[in-house]
Amino acid sequence: MSKDASSQRMEKIVSLCKRRGFIFQSSEIYGGLNGFWDYGPLGAELKRNLRDTWWNAMMRERDDVVPLDASIILHPAVWKASGHVDTFSDPMVDCLLTKARFRADQVEPQSGTACHFTGAKAGDHASERAFSVLIRKGENIERARKVARTFYAEAFPAGTAPEAIELLGETLEEGIVNSKQFNPANGSLLTEPRPFNLMLRTHTGPIESDDNVAYLRPETAQAIFVQFKNIFDSNRVKVPFGIAQIGKAFRNEINPRNFTFRSREFEQMELEFFIRPDEAIALLYGSVAEWHEGADLSKPQPNWGWEMWHRYWVAQRTAYYDGIGLGTDVLDYYWQKPDELAHYARATVDILFKFAFGTEELEGIAARGDFDLRQHQKHSGKPLEVFDEELKAACAAMTEADREAFIDATFARRTNPDVTRGEVAAFCANLFKGNYLPHVIEPSAGLDRLALAVLSAAFDEESVTDDKGKSETRTVMRFHPRVAPVKVAVFPLLKNKPELVAQAREIVESLRRHMNVFYDESGAIGRRYRRQDEAGTPFCVTVDFDTVGENGPENAGTVTLRHRDSMKQERIAIADLKAWLLERIA
Ligand code: ATP
């Protein structure tokens, strides 16, 4: 799709979202708040359905994952231990002219000739501050000078006319190619990049001081690590098992953009799946199953190490997306290269969605080793290891020589060259007693990004011909019935026929407890269908004169069922309707 077509498509999606009440700008009547969004009636239902599909797939349909619902504000020490206080930052640059702020890595590269100035003077006042403007193709030097005068005017007394400013030390530097040092909007020089911590700060208690600074969580995952031991001790869980959580997260993003894609408040759906370290698997089963192309990932096996588990979760998540209508035609994968990985990560794959504005991350699946639990164990001083009875039993029969050989082999395979043999021996001695810190695989998805992906994939326009032969554009949201905000709309053919209305209302009542039903009696039936197409309602049911037996007994007790995607209509008995619908939305 061309850039123009893509941005037009995105504009149409954004406008439909507002028009039909999927998504509104937060506080819109006050001008909106950048990076914050509200979900209207259809959006709230869509999001809820997506949340439920994730919850079901990750927990209800398995017996090895338990949920957590933790607070948004955690002890600030959590964020120190996790590394967020020190390193959760993006490089930021400011436009010297307008003070607009950008993420340095997201500045669009510019080419042209740089026009440098060493300073400026106006009357008795002078500024020795250097400034530069990029002259791009089609622009002239006068424009650069005008921008520079506006910049220097700031340094002079209010009211200094830009024309009264004399620019000093002008030089030209040709051949600037793909530079990220200039503001694409006006050519002004940007500041050098500096780190900007993305955590939103607040204070707890009545006094605002440095002693009671707190952070709105930038991710839901840390609470899972912090509560890991409580959950392990209070539930009948055994490694491997997972803890999952859905909840709000906050990041003070420098440039929220692309509609809801990068927001400052959003919802995450995260699973921390705890597994035995590979060394424990080797002790228990003699070896660790190795991943290879075509490996069977359908059912977890006891001898899986982190790599098989990681691949398994990628496959599980792919199947999940497929089940809600996001197939491999709209998804892509990015396996981070070894030099891109966080220092603790063994592998990370990003599941990407082909958004109209580009192919971007929907979910990250990382194999994080025992980094997080180890950090929290160290910083809190509380032991977070688990005791594994089976492992202890498996090691009981090992001779001293077996143990030494195992330590040697573990030391030889170390990935961190700084680790000493003594440290490896201590780690192994702990393992022999059945103790270890579990390793973790983390599938981490964003609910708002998923909603945007589902809205984007569902949006379609097609040309249709009406009964009178007139062609028109039909806008239709082709949501998978499982996630569609409204599952079925029920209409009486005419609103002034009490028997049709009564029958339609009765159908609504019989379905209401099982699914989201919408009743509509106003306007021509064709218009009502179109409204539901835009809402993405997969099925519409119309109660007509056949239903109430006015055209004879043949079709009495049946309704017209209209399919959103094909627009085909069929008759179905009211008595069969509920089961028919439930089968398709489950
Ligand atoms: P990005 O590189 O896009 O900033 P990230 O790699 O920092 O994302 P993670 O920390 O891995 O993201 O967060 C996990 C998921 O949370 C992401 O895959 C995304 O779906 C979601 N997410 C992260 N930041 C935002 C945001 N600002 N707005 C909406 N969703 C977000």
Residues whose N, C-alpha, C, O or C-beta is under 5 A from the ligand:
A	BS01	ATP	R251 E253 T260 F261 R262 S263 F266 Q268 E361 L362 E363 G364 S444 A445 G446 R449
